[in-house]
Amino acid sequence: MNDNPLLNEVSDREVELLGTKLCKCTIEEGVNLIDDAISSGGKYRVIIRNAACINLSFANEEYRDAVAGYHMRFVDGIGVYLAGKILKGIGFPDLGGNPFGRAILQRCAEKGYRVYLLGAKQEVVAKAAENFQKWHHGLKIAGYHHGYFDLENCGDIIEEINKTEPDLVMACFGKPEEVFWIARNFDSLRAKVMIPMGGFFDFQSGHTRRAPEWILKMRFEWLFRLLIEPRRLWRRYIIGNTIFMTRVFRYKLFGK
């Protein structure tokens, strides 16, 4: 047992799947854990994992080790849901990066937590910040900055973020860069919770089109995105999903 009650609660919810531990919880339960992390006075790294992320862990040892250092690993996507059903007989609730991110921001607005947005193009993150404050009354945006800077030499960015005294930092550079960046700068950042969010700002700014609600409910957003951007996403969804499900059935049949 850990002497940290929050990490003990996270551990109690974790299920090991395809070599990674994943937190089985609803959006509300996940937001409660992040709320507790912010209010506890500690420092935590949080990540949302989908099939592509798990594929990357098998292909990239450095990424796998970085993810292992995160304190909470939540679930996103139909692929991980199917893997849970096939391998463990359980259904992971699909938090989804966009609804989960919005729920986190709503809680931050309610509790008065300060949020720093880091990543995407400047006009995109600025529009996302504007939308968040419009949608979540009272949300305190501590600051925002685009993601086009030297990720290896960014002391000035760290200093700028720390001056705003954020409780939560959302980083959107794309994987694996955002995961590495948070892991590398975890000790230097003074925020209480740091979370890589992929394309969250692009979607929430309106820069990238989201699937209609009925497609989201059917959990076919990946197919919608593939049809909208086939050249960019065919490798991730056609090849990547095939690799992922092949691995799932191999684990089911052979245990590895």
MARDO-268288 format. One line per 4 residues: their letters; for each residue x, y, z of N, C-alpha, C. Coordinates in Angstrom, 1 decimal. Layout:
REM residues N
a) X:Y:Z:X:Y:Z:X:Y:Z | ... .
REM end
This chain:
REM residues 256
mndn) 0.8:-1.2:0.0:0.0:0.0:0.0:0.9:1.3:0.0 | 0.4:2.3:-0.7:1.1:3.6:-0.7:0.6:4.4:0.4 | 1.4:5.3:1.0:1.0:6.1:2.0:0.2:7.4:1.5 | 0.0:7.4:0.2:-0.8:8.5:-0.4:-2.2:8.0:-0.7 .
plln) -3.2:8.5:0.1:-4.6:7.9:-0.1:-5.1:8.1:-1.5 | -4.8:9.2:-2.2:-5.2:9.3:-3.6:-4.7:8.3:-4.5 | -3.4:8.0:-4.4:-2.8:7.0:-5.2:-3.3:5.6:-4.9 | -3.7:5.4:-3.6:-4.3:4.1:-3.2:-5.6:3.9:-3.9 .
evsd) -6.4:5.0:-4.0:-7.7:5.0:-4.6:-7.5:4.7:-6.1 | -6.6:5.3:-6.7:-6.3:5.1:-8.2:-5.9:3.6:-8.4 | -5.0:3.1:-7.5:-4.5:1.8:-7.6:-5.7:0.8:-7.5 | -6.7:1.1:-6.6:-7.8:0.2:-6.4:-8.7:0.1:-7.7 .
reve) -8.6:1.1:-8.5:-9.4:1.2:-9.7:-8.7:0.7:-11.0 | -7.4:0.4:-10.8:-6.6:0.0:-12.0:-6.8:-1.4:-12.4 | -6.8:-1.6:-13.7:-6.8:-2.9:-14.4:-5.6:-3.0:-15.3 | -4.9:-4.1:-15.2:-3.7:-4.3:-16.1:-4.2:-4.8:-17.4 .
llgt) -3.9:-4.1:-18.5:-4.3:-4.5:-19.8:-3.2:-4.3:-20.9 | -2.8:-5.3:-21.6:-1.8:-5.2:-22.6:-0.5:-4.5:-22.1 | -0.1:-4.8:-20.9:1.1:-4.3:-20.4:1.1:-3.0:-19.7 | -0.2:-2.4:-19.6:-0.3:-1.1:-19.0:-1.4:-1.1:-18.0 .
klck) -1.3:-0.3:-16.9:-2.4:-0.2:-15.9:-3.3:1.0:-16.3 | -4.6:0.7:-16.4:-5.6:1.7:-16.8:-6.6:1.8:-15.7 | -7.1:3.0:-15.4:-8.0:3.4:-14.4:-9.4:3.2:-14.9 | -10.2:2.3:-14.3:-11.6:2.0:-14.7:-12.5:3.0:-13.9 .
ctie) -13.0:4.0:-14.6:-13.8:5.0:-13.9:-14.6:5.7:-15.0 | -15.7:6.3:-14.5:-16.5:7.2:-15.4:-15.9:8.6:-15.5 | -16.5:9.4:-16.3:-16.0:10.8:-16.5:-16.0:11.5:-15.1 | -17.2:11.4:-14.4:-17.3:12.0:-13.1:-16.3:11.5:-12.1 .
egvn) -16.1:10.2:-12.1:-15.1:9.7:-11.1:-13.7:10.1:-11.5 | -13.4:10.2:-12.8:-12.1:10.7:-13.2:-11.9:12.1:-12.8 | -12.9:12.9:-13.0:-12.8:14.4:-12.7:-12.6:14.5:-11.2 | -13.3:13.7:-10.4:-13.2:13.7:-8.9:-11.7:13.4:-8.5 .
lidd) -11.1:12.4:-9.2:-9.7:12.1:-8.9:-8.8:13.3:-9.2 | -9.0:13.9:-10.3:-8.2:15.1:-10.7:-8.4:16.3:-9.7 | -9.7:16.5:-9.3:-10.0:17.5:-8.4:-9.3:17.2:-7.0 | -9.3:16.0:-6.6:-8.6:15.6:-5.4:-7.1:15.8:-5.5 .
aiss) -6.6:15.5:-6.7:-5.1:15.7:-6.9:-4.8:17.2:-6.8 | -5.6:18.1:-7.4:-5.3:19.5:-7.3:-5.4:20.0:-5.9 | -6.5:19.6:-5.2:-6.7:20.1:-3.8:-5.8:19.5:-2.8 | -5.1:18.4:-3.1:-4.3:17.7:-2.1:-3.0:18.4:-1.8 .
ggky) -2.6:19.3:-2.8:-1.3:20.0:-2.6:-0.1:19.3:-3.1 | -0.3:18.1:-3.7:0.8:17.3:-4.3:1.0:17.7:-5.8 | 1.7:16.9:-6.5:1.9:17.1:-7.9:1.7:15.7:-8.7 | 1.0:15.8:-9.7:0.6:14.6:-10.4:0.6:14.8:-11.9 .
rvii) 0.9:13.7:-12.6:0.8:13.6:-14.1:-0.3:12.6:-14.4 | -1.2:13.1:-15.3:-2.3:12.3:-15.7:-2.3:12.1:-17.2 | -2.7:11.0:-17.7:-2.7:10.7:-19.2:-4.0:9.9:-19.6 | -4.4:10.2:-20.8:-5.6:9.4:-21.4:-5.0:8.5:-22.5 .
rnaa) -5.4:7.2:-22.4:-4.8:6.3:-23.3:-5.8:5.6:-24.3 | -5.5:5.6:-25.6:-6.3:5.0:-26.5:-5.5:3.9:-27.2 | -6.0:3.2:-28.2:-5.3:2.1:-28.9:-4.0:2.6:-29.5 | -4.0:3.8:-30.1:-2.8:4.3:-30.8:-1.7:4.5:-29.7 .
cinl) -2.1:4.9:-28.5:-1.1:5.2:-27.5:-0.5:3.8:-27.0 | -1.4:2.8:-26.9:-0.9:1.5:-26.4:0.0:0.9:-27.5 | -0.3:1.1:-28.8:0.5:0.6:-29.9:1.9:1.3:-29.7 | 1.9:2.6:-29.5:3.2:3.3:-29.4:4.0:2.8:-28.2 .
sfan) 3.4:2.4:-27.1:4.1:1.8:-26.0:4.9:0.6:-26.4 | 4.3:-0.2:-27.2:5.0:-1.5:-27.7:6.1:-1.2:-28.6 | 6.0:-0.1:-29.4:7.0:0.3:-30.4:8.1:1.1:-29.9 | 7.9:1.9:-28.8:8.8:2.9:-28.3:9.0:2.7:-26.8 .
eeyr) 10.2:2.1:-26.4:10.5:1.8:-25.0:10.5:3.1:-24.2 | 11.1:4.2:-24.7:11.2:5.4:-24.0:9.8:6.0:-23.7 | 8.9:5.9:-24.6:7.5:6.3:-24.4:6.8:5.5:-23.3 | 7.0:4.2:-23.4:6.4:3.2:-22.5:6.9:3.6:-21.0 .
dava) 8.2:3.8:-20.9:8.7:4.2:-19.6:8.2:5.5:-19.1 | 8.0:6.5:-20.0:7.5:7.8:-19.6:6.1:7.6:-19.1 | 5.3:6.8:-19.8:3.9:6.6:-19.4:3.8:5.9:-18.1 | 4.7:5.0:-17.8:4.7:4.3:-16.5:4.9:5.3:-15.4 .
gyhm) 5.5:6.4:-15.6:5.7:7.4:-14.6:4.6:8.3:-14.3 | 3.5:8.2:-15.1:2.3:8.9:-14.8:1.5:8.3:-13.7 | 0.8:9.2:-12.9:0.1:8.7:-11.7:-1.3:8.2:-12.0 | -1.9:8.7:-13.1:-3.3:8.2:-13.4:-3.3:8.0:-14.9 .
rfvd) -3.9:6.9:-15.4:-3.9:6.5:-16.8:-5.4:6.2:-17.1 | -6.1:7.1:-17.8:-7.5:6.9:-18.1:-7.7:6.3:-19.5 | -8.9:5.9:-19.8:-9.2:5.2:-21.1:-10.0:6.0:-22.1 | -9.6:5.9:-23.3:-10.3:6.6:-24.4:-10.4:5.7:-25.6 .
gigv) -11.6:5.6:-26.2:-11.8:4.9:-27.4:-12.3:3.5:-27.4 | -12.9:3.2:-28.5:-13.6:1.9:-28.7:-12.6:0.7:-28.7 | -11.3:1.0:-29.2:-10.4:-0.1:-29.2:-10.0:-0.7:-27.9 | -9.8:0.2:-26.9:-9.4:-0.2:-25.5:-10.7:-0.8:-24.9 .
ylag) -11.8:-0.3:-25.2:-13.1:-0.9:-24.7:-13.2:-2.4:-25.1 | -13.0:-2.6:-26.4:-13.1:-4.0:-26.9:-12.0:-4.9:-26.3 | -10.8:-4.3:-26.1:-9.7:-5.1:-25.5:-10.1:-5.5:-24.1 | -10.7:-4.6:-23.4:-11.1:-4.9:-22.0:-12.2:-6.0:-22.0 .
kilk) -13.1:-5.9:-22.9:-14.1:-6.9:-23.0:-13.6:-8.3:-23.4 | -12.7:-8.3:-24.3:-12.1:-9.6:-24.8:-11.2:-10.2:-23.8 | -10.3:-9.4:-23.2:-9.2:-9.9:-22.4:-9.6:-10.1:-20.9 | -10.5:-9.1:-20.4:-10.8:-9.1:-19.0:-12.3:-9.3:-18.7 .
gigf) -13.1:-9.2:-19.7:-14.5:-9.4:-19.5:-15.1:-8.1:-18.8 | -14.5:-7.0:-19.0:-15.0:-5.8:-18.4:-15.2:-4.7:-19.4 | -16.0:-3.8:-19.2:-16.3:-2.7:-20.1:-15.7:-1.4:-19.5 | -14.6:-0.9:-20.0:-14.1:0.4:-19.6:-15.0:1.5:-20.1 .
pdlg) -15.5:2.4:-19.2:-16.2:3.6:-19.6:-15.3:4.4:-20.5 | -15.8:4.9:-21.6:-15.1:5.7:-22.6:-15.1:7.1:-22.2 | -14.0:7.6:-21.6:-14.0:9.0:-21.1:-13.9:9.9:-22.3 | -13.1:9.6:-23.3:-13.0:10.5:-24.5:-12.3:11.7:-24.2 .
gnpf) -11.2:12.1:-24.9:-10.4:13.2:-24.6:-11.2:14.5:-24.6 | -12.1:14.7:-25.5:-12.9:16.0:-25.6:-13.9:16.1:-24.5 | -14.8:15.2:-24.3:-15.7:15.3:-23.2:-15.1:15.3:-21.8 | -14.0:14.5:-21.6:-13.3:14.5:-20.4:-12.6:15.8:-20.1 .
grai) -12.0:16.3:-21.2:-11.3:17.6:-21.0:-12.3:18.7:-20.6 | -13.5:18.7:-21.3:-14.5:19.7:-21.0:-15.0:19.6:-19.5 | -15.1:18.3:-19.1:-15.6:18.1:-17.7:-14.6:18.6:-16.7 | -13.3:18.4:-17.0:-12.2:18.8:-16.1:-12.3:20.4:-16.0 .
lqrc) -12.4:21.0:-17.2:-12.5:22.5:-17.2:-13.7:23.0:-16.4 | -14.8:22.3:-16.5:-16.0:22.7:-15.8:-15.8:22.6:-14.3 | -15.1:21.6:-13.8:-14.8:21.4:-12.4:-13.8:22.5:-12.0 | -12.9:22.8:-12.8:-11.9:23.9:-12.5:-12.7:25.3:-12.4 .
aekg) -13.7:25.5:-13.2:-14.4:26.7:-13.1:-15.2:26.8:-11.8 | -15.8:25.6:-11.4:-16.6:25.6:-10.2:-15.7:25.8:-9.0 | -14.5:25.3:-9.0:-13.6:25.3:-7.8:-12.6:26.5:-7.9 | -12.6:27.3:-8.9:-11.7:28.4:-9.0:-10.3:28.1:-9.3 .
yrvy) -10.0:26.9:-9.9:-8.7:26.5:-10.2:-8.2:27.2:-11.4 | -6.9:27.5:-11.5:-6.3:28.2:-12.6:-5.7:27.3:-13.6 | -6.0:27.5:-14.9:-5.6:26.6:-15.9:-4.7:27.3:-16.9 | -3.6:26.6:-17.3:-2.7:27.1:-18.3:-2.8:26.2:-19.5 .
llga) -3.0:26.8:-20.7:-3.2:26.0:-22.0:-1.9:26.2:-22.8 | -1.3:25.1:-23.1:0.0:25.1:-23.8:-0.1:24.2:-25.1 | 0.1:24.7:-26.2:0.2:23.9:-27.4:-0.7:24.4:-28.6 | -0.6:23.8:-29.7:-1.3:24.1:-31.0:-0.8:25.5:-31.5 .
kqev) -1.4:26.0:-32.6:-1.0:27.3:-33.1:-1.5:28.4:-32.2 | -0.9:29.6:-32.2:-1.3:30.6:-31.3:-2.8:31.0:-31.5 | -3.2:31.1:-32.8:-4.6:31.5:-33.0:-5.6:30.4:-32.5 | -5.1:29.1:-32.6:-6.0:28.0:-32.2:-6.1:28.0:-30.7 .
vaka) -5.0:28.1:-29.9:-5.1:28.0:-28.5:-5.8:29.3:-27.9 | -5.6:30.4:-28.6:-6.3:31.6:-28.2:-7.8:31.5:-28.3 | -8.2:30.9:-29.4:-9.7:30.7:-29.7:-10.2:29.6:-28.7 | -9.4:28.6:-28.4:-9.9:27.6:-27.4:-10.1:28.2:-26.1 .
aenf) -9.1:29.1:-25.7:-9.2:29.8:-24.4:-10.5:30.6:-24.3 | -10.7:31.3:-25.4:-12.0:32.2:-25.5:-13.2:31.3:-25.4 | -13.3:30.2:-26.1:-14.4:29.3:-26.0:-14.6:28.7:-24.6 | -13.5:28.3:-24.0:-13.6:27.7:-22.7:-14.2:28.7:-21.7 .
qkwh) -13.8:29.9:-21.7:-14.3:30.9:-20.8:-15.8:31.3:-21.1 | -16.2:31.1:-22.4:-17.6:31.3:-22.7:-18.4:30.2:-22.3 | -17.9:29.0:-22.4:-18.7:27.8:-22.1:-18.7:27.4:-20.6 | -17.6:27.8:-19.9:-17.5:27.4:-18.5:-17.4:28.7:-17.7 .
hglk) -18.5:29.2:-17.2:-18.6:30.5:-16.5:-17.7:30.5:-15.3 | -16.8:31.6:-15.3:-15.9:31.7:-14.1:-14.6:31.0:-14.3 | -14.4:30.3:-15.4:-13.1:29.6:-15.6:-11.9:30.6:-15.6 | -10.9:30.3:-14.8:-9.7:31.2:-14.8:-8.6:30.6:-15.7 .
iagy) -8.4:31.3:-16.8:-7.3:30.9:-17.7:-6.1:31.7:-17.2 | -5.2:31.0:-16.6:-4.0:31.6:-16.1:-3.1:32.2:-17.2 | -3.2:31.5:-18.4:-2.4:32.0:-19.5:-2.4:30.9:-20.6 | -1.9:31.2:-21.8:-1.8:30.3:-22.8:-0.6:30.6:-23.7 .
hhgy) -0.1:29.6:-24.4:1.0:29.8:-25.3:1.0:28.7:-26.4 | 1.4:29.1:-27.6:1.4:28.1:-28.7:2.5:27.0:-28.4 | 2.4:25.9:-29.2:3.3:24.8:-29.0:4.5:24.7:-29.9 | 4.7:25.9:-30.6:5.8:25.9:-31.6:7.1:26.5:-31.0 .
fdle) 7.7:25.8:-30.1:8.9:26.3:-29.5:9.8:25.1:-29.3 | 11.1:25.3:-28.9:12.1:24.3:-28.8:11.7:23.5:-27.5 | 11.2:22.3:-27.7:10.8:21.5:-26.5:11.9:21.1:-25.6 | 13.1:21.1:-26.2:14.3:20.7:-25.4:14.9:21.8:-24.6 .
ncgd) 14.8:23.0:-25.1:15.3:24.2:-24.4:14.2:25.2:-24.2 | 13.5:25.1:-23.2:12.3:25.9:-23.0:12.2:26.5:-21.6 | 13.4:26.8:-21.0:13.3:27.4:-19.6:12.5:28.6:-19.5 | 12.5:29.5:-20.6:11.7:30.7:-20.6:10.2:30.4:-20.6 .
iiee) 9.8:29.3:-21.2:8.4:28.9:-21.2:8.0:28.4:-19.9 | 8.8:27.6:-19.3:8.6:27.1:-17.9:8.4:28.2:-16.9 | 9.3:29.2:-17.1:9.3:30.4:-16.2:8.0:31.2:-16.4 | 7.6:31.3:-17.6:6.3:32.0:-17.9:5.1:31.3:-17.3 .
inkt) 5.1:30.0:-17.5:4.0:29.2:-16.9:4.0:29.4:-15.4 | 5.1:29.2:-14.8:5.2:29.2:-13.3:4.7:30.6:-12.7 | 5.0:31.7:-13.5:4.6:33.0:-13.0:3.1:33.1:-12.9 | 2.4:32.4:-13.7:0.9:32.5:-13.7:0.3:31.6:-12.6 .
epdl) 1.1:30.9:-11.9:0.6:30.0:-10.8:-0.6:29.2:-11.1 | -0.4:28.3:-12.1:-1.6:27.5:-12.5:-1.7:26.3:-11.6 | -2.9:25.8:-11.5:-3.2:24.6:-10.8:-3.1:23.4:-11.7 | -3.5:23.6:-13.0:-3.6:22.6:-14.0:-2.9:23.1:-15.3 .
vmac) -2.1:22.3:-15.9:-1.5:22.6:-17.2:-2.0:21.5:-18.2 | -2.6:22.0:-19.3:-3.0:21.1:-20.4:-2.0:21.3:-21.5 | -1.3:20.3:-22.0:-0.3:20.4:-23.0:-0.8:19.6:-24.3 | -0.8:20.3:-25.4:-1.2:19.7:-26.7:-0.2:19.9:-27.8 .
fgkp) 0.8:18.9:-27.8:1.8:18.9:-28.9:1.6:17.7:-29.8 | 0.8:16.8:-29.4:0.7:15.5:-30.0:1.6:14.5:-29.4 | 1.3:13.2:-29.5:2.1:12.2:-28.9:3.2:11.7:-29.9 | 4.4:11.4:-29.4:4.8:11.2:-27.9:5.3:12.5:-27.3 .
eevf) 5.5:13.6:-28.1:6.2:14.8:-27.6:5.6:15.3:-26.3 | 4.3:15.5:-26.3:3.7:16.1:-25.1:3.9:15.2:-23.8 | 3.9:13.9:-24.0:4.1:13.0:-22.9:5.6:13.1:-22.4 | 6.5:13.2:-23.3:7.9:13.3:-22.9:8.1:14.7:-22.3 .
wiar) 7.5:15.7:-22.8:7.7:17.1:-22.3:7.3:17.2:-20.9 | 6.1:16.7:-20.6:5.6:16.8:-19.2:6.5:15.9:-18.3 | 6.9:14.7:-18.7:7.8:13.9:-17.9:9.1:14.6:-17.6 | 9.6:15.2:-18.6:11.0:15.9:-18.5:10.9:17.1:-17.7 .
nfds) 9.8:17.8:-17.7:9.7:19.1:-17.0:8.8:19.1:-15.7 | 8.5:17.9:-15.3:7.6:17.7:-14.2:8.1:18.4:-12.9 | 9.3:18.2:-12.6:9.9:18.8:-11.4:10.0:20.3:-11.5 | 10.2:20.8:-12.7:10.3:22.3:-12.8:9.0:23.0:-12.8 .
lrak) 8.0:22.4:-13.3:6.7:23.0:-13.4:6.0:23.1:-12.0 | 5.4:24.2:-11.6:4.8:24.3:-10.3:3.3:24.0:-10.3 | 2.8:23.6:-11.4:1.4:23.2:-11.4:1.1:21.9:-10.6 | -0.1:21.7:-10.1:-0.4:20.6:-9.3:-0.7:19.3:-10.2 .
vmip) -1.3:19.6:-11.3:-1.7:18.5:-12.3:-1.3:18.9:-13.7 | -0.7:18.0:-14.4:-0.3:18.2:-15.8:-0.8:17.0:-16.6 | -1.4:17.4:-17.7:-2.1:16.4:-18.6:-1.9:16.6:-20.0 | -1.4:15.7:-20.8:-1.3:15.8:-22.3:-2.6:15.6:-22.9 .
mggf) -3.0:16.4:-23.8:-4.4:16.4:-24.3:-4.5:16.2:-25.8 | -3.4:15.9:-26.5:-3.5:15.7:-28.0:-4.1:16.9:-28.8 | -5.1:16.6:-29.5:-5.7:17.6:-30.4:-6.9:18.3:-29.7 | -6.9:18.4:-28.4:-8.1:19.0:-27.7:-8.3:20.4:-28.1 .
fdfq) -7.3:21.2:-28.2:-7.4:22.6:-28.5:-7.9:22.8:-30.0 | -7.4:21.9:-30.9:-7.9:22.0:-32.3:-9.4:21.7:-32.4 | -9.8:20.7:-31.7:-11.3:20.4:-31.7:-12.1:21.5:-31.0 | -11.7:22.0:-29.9:-12.5:22.9:-29.1:-12.4:24.3:-29.6 .
sght) -11.5:24.6:-30.4:-11.4:25.9:-31.1:-12.2:26.0:-32.4 | -12.6:24.8:-32.8:-13.3:24.7:-34.1:-12.4:24.5:-35.3 | -11.1:24.5:-35.0:-10.1:24.3:-36.1:-10.2:23.0:-36.8 | -10.5:22.0:-36.0:-10.8:20.6:-36.5:-12.2:20.2:-36.2 .
rrap) -12.8:19.7:-37.3:-14.3:19.3:-37.1:-14.5:18.1:-36.3 | -15.4:18.1:-35.4:-15.8:16.9:-34.6:-16.9:16.2:-35.3 | -17.1:14.9:-35.0:-18.1:14.1:-35.5:-19.5:14.5:-34.9 | -20.6:14.3:-35.7:-21.9:14.6:-35.1:-22.2:13.7:-33.9 .
ewil) -23.1:14.2:-33.0:-23.3:13.5:-31.8:-23.7:12.1:-31.9 | -24.5:11.7:-33.0:-25.0:10.3:-33.1:-23.8:9.4:-33.4 | -22.8:9.9:-34.1:-21.6:9.1:-34.4:-20.8:8.9:-33.1 | -20.7:10.0:-32.3:-20.0:9.9:-31.1:-20.6:8.9:-30.2 .
kmrf) -21.9:8.8:-30.1:-22.6:7.9:-29.2:-22.4:6.4:-29.7 | -22.2:6.3:-31.0:-22.0:4.9:-31.5:-20.5:4.5:-31.4 | -19.7:5.5:-31.0:-18.2:5.3:-30.7:-17.5:5.1:-32.1 | -18.0:5.8:-33.1:-17.3:5.7:-34.4:-16.6:7.0:-34.8 .
ewlf) -16.2:7.7:-33.8:-15.5:9.0:-34.2:-14.3:8.7:-35.0 | -13.6:7.6:-34.7:-12.4:7.3:-35.4:-12.6:7.1:-36.9 | -13.8:6.5:-37.3:-14.2:6.3:-38.7:-14.5:7.7:-39.3 | -15.2:8.5:-38.6:-15.5:9.9:-39.1:-14.2:10.6:-39.4 .
rlli) -13.3:10.6:-38.5:-12.0:11.3:-38.7:-11.2:10.7:-39.8 | -11.3:9.4:-40.0:-10.6:8.8:-41.1:-11.2:9.3:-42.5 | -12.5:9.4:-42.5:-13.2:9.8:-43.8:-12.9:11.3:-44.1 | -12.7:12.1:-43.0:-12.5:13.5:-43.2:-11.0:13.8:-43.6 .
eprr) -10.1:13.0:-43.0:-8.6:13.2:-43.2:-8.0:11.9:-43.5 | -8.3:11.3:-44.7:-7.8:9.9:-45.0:-6.3:9.9:-45.2 | -5.7:10.9:-45.8:-4.3:10.9:-46.1:-3.4:11.0:-44.8 | -3.9:11.7:-43.8:-3.2:11.9:-42.6:-3.4:10.8:-41.6 .
lwrr) -4.6:10.2:-41.6:-5.0:9.2:-40.5:-5.1:7.8:-41.0 | -4.9:7.5:-42.3:-5.1:6.1:-42.7:-4.2:5.1:-42.0 | -2.9:5.5:-41.8:-2.0:4.7:-41.2:-2.3:4.4:-39.7 | -2.8:5.5:-39.0:-3.1:5.3:-37.6:-4.4:4.4:-37.4 .
yiig) -5.4:4.6:-38.2:-6.6:3.9:-38.0:-6.8:2.5:-38.8 | -6.3:2.5:-40.0:-6.4:1.2:-40.7:-5.3:0.2:-40.3 | -4.0:0.7:-40.4:-2.9:-0.2:-40.0:-2.9:-0.3:-38.4 | -3.0:0.9:-37.8:-2.8:0.9:-36.3:-3.9:0.0:-35.6 .
ntif) -5.2:0.2:-36.0:-6.2:-0.6:-35.4:-6.1:-2.1:-35.7 | -5.6:-2.4:-36.9:-5.4:-3.8:-37.2:-4.3:-4.4:-36.3 | -3.2:-3.7:-36.1:-2.1:-4.1:-35.3:-2.6:-4.3:-33.8 | -3.4:-3.3:-33.4:-3.9:-3.4:-32.0:-4.8:-4.6:-31.8 .
mtrv) -5.8:-4.8:-32.7:-6.7:-5.9:-32.5:-6.0:-7.3:-32.7 | -5.0:-7.3:-33.5:-4.2:-8.6:-33.7:-3.5:-8.9:-32.4 | -3.0:-7.8:-31.8:-2.3:-8.0:-30.5:-3.3:-8.5:-29.4 | -4.5:-7.9:-29.4:-5.5:-8.3:-28.4:-5.8:-9.8:-28.5 .
fryk) -6.0:-10.3:-29.8:-6.3:-11.7:-29.9:-5.1:-12.6:-29.7 | -4.0:-12.1:-29.9:-2.8:-12.9:-29.6:-2.6:-13.1:-28.1 | -2.9:-12.0:-27.4:-2.9:-12.1:-25.9:-4.0:-13.0:-25.4 | -5.1:-13.0:-26.1:-6.2:-13.8:-25.7:-5.9:-15.3:-25.9 .
lfgk) -5.2:-15.6:-27.0:-4.9:-17.0:-27.3:-3.7:-17.5:-26.7 | -2.7:-16.7:-26.6:-1.3:-17.1:-26.2:-0.8:-16.4:-24.9 | -1.5:-15.4:-24.4:-1.1:-14.8:-23.2:0.0:-13.7:-23.4 | 0.3:-13.4:-24.7:1.4:-12.4:-24.9:1.3:-12.0:-26.4 .
REM end
